[in-house]
Amino acid sequence: MFTGIVESLGKITNINVSQGNVDFTIKSNISKELKIDQSVSHNGVCLTVVDLKNDAHTVTAVKETLDKSSLKNFNVGDHINLERAMKLGERLDGHLVQGHVDGTAVCTDKALNEGSWIFKFEFEKEMAELVIEKGSICIDGVSLTLFGIKENSFSVTIIPYTYENTTFKSLEPGNIVNIEYDMIGKYLARFNNLKL
């Protein structure tokens, strides 16, 4: 379980494809503090640490994860948002995030607005029931608040600190991001027998 508060940016230093799985090696300032078999959010995707070397760690993404996320688009040299699993008893600064990506969305606009940035995204129409004004969403591992909701689009505001310390500073219109919809909203939709 995560909070959507990014701890560190990592840099992908190696990608190895093996029988449909992909191993990503990431160098970061938290890698040396990780342990084998530990869960870490990588752009919102919960992946298990399988190897550690110096200041880098390696994780494996299986086909299902690659099919549902933007990880398949990553290249060596790309940066990625990292967050270790939350500890019970600590403050929950974002919202409850599982690291189980529901799908992707496309950035359609990026605009500077009085010192902050507004990003607009288009998402899959069948997920519209899970998108509510002032509700929570996790984009590439970042917990954010929704506004400006249309049929299949929404906007978020990124403050300067988040912009400078996450992958949002390199995000441009046309880029694909990972989306995890609010867990509570997904359970409510299920209870109400909504077809998602």
Secondary structure, DSSP 8 states (H G I E B T S, - for coil): -B-S---EEEEEEEEEEETTEEEEEEE-SSGGG--TT-EEEETTEEEEEEEEETTEEEEEE-HHHHHHSSGGG--TT-EEEEEE---TTS---S--B-S---EEEEEEEEEEETTEEEEEEE--GGGGGG--TT-EEEETTEEEE-BS--SSEEEEEE-HHHHHHSGGGG--TT-EEEEEE-HHHHHHHHHTT---
